């Protein structure tokens, strides 16, 4: 996981869910059904979420 100014570029599902104030299951559903407003990346079969995408979503930007 790369860092820029001490901030991670990606987060695991549990942490991303906390940032978005959603349940981790919601993000997993978005990934599985490809129906969410953002898409994860997969690292060794695990989901990871781009911090930049999370920030855009929080600021109401359409991805």
PyMOL commands that set and color helices and strands:
alter all, ss='L'
color gray80, all
select helices_A, chain A and resi 13-20+24-33+51-58
alter helices_A, ss='H'
color red, helices_A
select strands_A, chain A and resi 3-4+7-8+10-12+41-43+46-50
alter strands_A, ss='S'
color yellow, strands_A
deselect
rebuild
show_as cartoon
